Amino acid sequence: MVARFSSLGIPHHRFPPFCPVGPSPHQQQSSSWDFSPIPMAPASSHRGHQWISDLVQGPRLLLLLVLSNPILCQGEDYAPYCKNQTGECRIPLENLFDTATMVANYNQRLAREMFNEFDKQYGQRKNLTPTVLNSCHTTSLTIPESKEEAENTEDKILFRLVLSLLHSWDEPLHHLVTELLRLKEASPDLLSRAAEIEEKTKVLLEGVEVIQKRIHPEKQEKEISYPVWSEISSLMSEDDDVAKTAFYKMFHCLDRDSSKIKTYLQMLKCRYTTC
């Protein structure tokens, strides 16, 4: 599951400051998460059997694991959670959390690798750390100041924090990938990691929403408040120092926030399943 996942067609979003999710010019109009339930072909159909066999192997396993809506089980050789069951079955909550924390851990690793690479190439020569430490676009969020405080925070609040952080990175990650293509010093590995974390952040957002609805089936807030990113002009600047400072700041903040998402999801997992 640490291999690259294929595109799931999950849409981008563009957000004004502290506003509800809305469409943007670069977002797609459909999502792989739109269908419910998944139509399963009868066991006697070879094409149907091969389709679900492909679904539960490799990249598409993530899609199956994070989907919480009931799926129709027909035959004995489909998804492992439906084997030998008739009617509807649901993916166990523990498996949903396992997948979400796995993706969050992987995203944090990617973010750390990107920051370290860019820091070696540029940051250490410019002594930028004091400048960027307190300037992340997500610093306006009220976040627990310590692990102990986070452990004593209500799970609904932790869920909202995770969702706010994930939403707040959708737009900057889109532009990060786009602008890295124009950066001559960007290595193929850096480009690959950026594209991968953009994709997996969308997947993780969908998965966390699914888990939240499973745990709290009561009506959820329709709007998630989150801070807007407003550094696009700096990232696209023709001034090399300005642009690279904006890149450095993004990598630093992404590393910081990815670590928080990882930590909060692990705490939530330990509250509802085994750690």
N, C-alpha and C positions, 0 to 999 in steps of 0.2 A: 504493500500500500504506500510505500515511499516512492514508487515509480510515478511518472507524470500521469495525471488524469487527463483523459480526453475532454474536449469542451462539452459542457452540459447545456449550453445555450441559455444560461441564466442571465437575465438582463442587467445592464448597467443602470444606474440612477444618477441624476444630478440634483443636488439639494441646495436651497438657499439656507441662510443661517437659522438653525433651530426650527426646521420646518418638517412637515410630513414627507414621506417618500413620494416622489413624482417622476414622471418620465423625462428623459433627456434626449437631445438630438442623436447621441451615439448609442442609445439603448436598443436592444432587439425587442420585438413585439410579442414574442412567445417564450415560454420557459419549459424546460424539461420537467418542472415541478407542477405544471398546470393540470396534468391528468390525474384523476382519482376515481375509482381504483385503477391499478394496472390491469389491462385485459390479458388474461392468460389463455393461450391456445389450448385446446384439448390435448390430452396425452397422446392420442393416436396421431396427431399431426406432427410430422417430422420437422416442418419449418417452425412450428410453435415450440417444439421441444428444444430445437437448436437456439431459438431466440432467447428463451429463458436461461439456457445453459450459458450463453454468452453473457447474459445480464449479470449472473452471479460470479463471474470470473473477471479478474483484471479491473480496469478502470470503472466499469459500471457497477461494481459491488458497492461503491460509496453511495450511488443513487438509491440502491435498494435498501441499504442500511439506514439511511437518514429519512427515508419516507415513512411517515407514521400512519397514514391512512390505511384502512384495512385493504388487503389484497386478496383476490379470489384465488383459491388454491384448487387446482384440478390435476389429478395424477399424483404420483409418488415421488417424481424425480425433479420437482421444481425447486424453489427456494428452500434452503435447509430449515427455515423457521416454519414452513408450511408442510413439511414432509409428514405424511400419514395423518394429516388433518383434513377435515372437510369444511366447506363454508369459508368463513373469514378468519384470518389470523393477523396478529399484529407483531411487528418487530419488537423484541424485548427492550425495555428502557435502558438496561445495562449496555446493550449493543449500540444503541443510539449514542449514549455517552462515550462509550469506548471509541467510536468512530470520530465523534466531535473532538474529543481530547487528543486523539491521534493527529487529526488535521491541524489543530491548534499548535501542538508541539512541533509539527513539521514546519508550519508557517513561521514559528518563532525561530527555528533553526535557520530557515532561509533568510529571514530578516537579519539575523546576527551575521551570517556569512556575507550578505550584501554590504552591511555597515562596515565590517572589518576590511573588506576588499577596498571600498571607497576611501575609508579612513587612511589606509596605507598609501593609496595613490595621491590623496589630496589633503585630507583633514589634518594630518600630523604636521604638514608643512605650514599650515595657516593658523594653528592654535585656535580652532573654532569652538571647542567644547564649551567654554563659559558662555558663549553667545547663544548656543542652541539649547542648552539644558532646560531653560525655563520659557522656551518660545514655541513649543509644539502646539498645533491648532486644537488639540484635545485637552489642553491644561484647564480649560474652563469647566470641564466636567468635575463633579464632586466625587472624588475617588478616595477610598480608604487609605490612610497614611501609613498603615503597617499591615503585616500579615494577620496580626491578632485582631485588628479592627475589622479586616475583611472577613475573618472567620466568624465574627459576631454580627455581621451584616445580614439582613433578611435576604432570603434567596430571590425574592421578587426584585429587589434592588440590584442584586448581582446580575440577574438576567438582563435587566434594563441597561446596566453598565456595559455588559458584553455586547448587546445589540447596538447601543449607541456608538461604541468604539468601532464595531464592524461597519456600520453605516457610514461613519465619518471618514473611513478610509476608501470607500468605493471610488469616489471621484479622484482623489490624489493618486491612487494606484493606476487608474486609467491613464492619467497624464504622465505618470512616471514611466510607464512602458513606452508611451508614444515619444516622449522627449529623449529617452535613453537612446533611441534609434538615431537621433541626431548628434549624439555625443561621441566624438571620435575616439575618446579614451575608453569607452564602455566595452568591456570584454564580452565575448559570446556567453560566458558563464553568468555574468551579471545580467545580461538581457534575458537569458533563459530563466533565471531565478525570479526576476521581476514579473515576467509573464505568468510564471507558475503561481506565485503568491497572489497575484491579482485574481486568477481563476479560483484558487482554493479559498480565498476570502469570501467570494460569492457563495461557494458551496457551504462554507462554514456558517454564514449568515442564515441561509435557508435551513440548515440543520438545527441551529440553536433555536430558531423560531418554532420548529417542529417539536423539539424537546420541551420548550416552555409551554406550548399548548397541551402537550401530553400531561405535564405535571399540574398545570393550572388550566383546566379545560373551561373555566369560567371565562366570560367575555374579556378579551384583552383590550388594552388601549389601542386605538386605531393609529395614533401618531406616536412615533418614537422621536424624542428630541435629541439632537446631536449637533455638535459644532461644525461649522462649515470651514473648509480649507480655502484659503484665499491667496495662495502663493503662485498661481499660474503665471503671472507676469514675470516674476523673478525666475521661475524655472525656464521660461522661454526667452529670457534676456539675451541680447547679443553680446553683452558684457560677460566675458568668460568667468571672471571671479564671482559675479552676481549669480550666474546660473549654477556654478559648481557649489557655491555656498547653499543655494536652495536645495540641490541634490543631497548634499551632506546633511542638511537639517532634516530632510524627509527620511533618509536612511536611519538617522539617529532616533527620530520620533517613532518610526515604524518598528524599530527594534524594541523601544520602550513599551509601546502599546501592545505589541504582539506578546510580550512577556506577561502583561497584565491580563490579557484575554486568556492565555494559557493557564495562569494561576487561578483566575476566577472560575473557569470551567472545571478545573480539577477539584476545586472546593465544592462546587455544586455536585459533581459526580460522587464525591465521597459522602455527601449528605443523603443521596438517594440510592446508591449502589455500593459495591465494594470498591475500596481505593486501589 
